[in-house]
């Protein structure tokens, strides 16, 4: 499963620390419930001219490229 919240530049941007915190809670909860799933990190990124800059600044990331 891939945890991919929307990332809309200048409208809805999730901070990396906030995302990691929520993802960690989700992973812990899934383990506590004995779900046999792997949860990957990622974002659903809306197209925008600033994406290369945001990627270099580590404000956006690709699937499984967070940790």
N, C-alpha and C positions, 0 to 999 in steps of 0.2 A: 504494500500500500504506500502511496506517496502523499505526504502532507503538503498540499500546494495552495496556500491562501493567495488571493488576488493581490497583485502589486500594480497599482495604477499610478504612474509618476505624477506627482504634484496633486494627487487626489486622495489616494489611499496607499500609503507606504508603511509597511510594517518594519520596525527596527529589528536588526539582526539579533540583539540581546533578548528582545521580547519574544521573537520567534523561537529562539533556542529554548527559552524558559518554558514556553507552551508546548513545544515538541517534547522536551524532557518529561513534562507532566503526562503527556499522552502515552509515551513509551512506558513509563512506570505504571500507569493505570492499566495498560494492555497486559503487562506482565502479571500484575496483581490479579487480573481476571483470567489468567492462564490462556490468553489468546495466542495462538501460534502464528503470529504474523511478524513480518519485518516492516518497519515504517521508515521510509526514506524521506529525506528533506528535499525541499524544492519550492519554487514559486510559480504561479501562473502570472507571467509578466505581459502586460499590455505593451504593444509596440510604441516606441517613443524615440526621438532622435538622441536622447541622452543615455540610452542603454549602455553603450560602450564605456562611458565615463562612470556610470553607476557600478558597472561590473568591476572596473579597475579599483574603485573605492570600496569594494566588497559590500556594497549596499544591496546588491542583488546577487543571486547565485543560481546555479543550475541544479538539476536533480542529483542528489547525493554528493554535492560538492561543498557542503557546509562545514563539516568537521575535518 
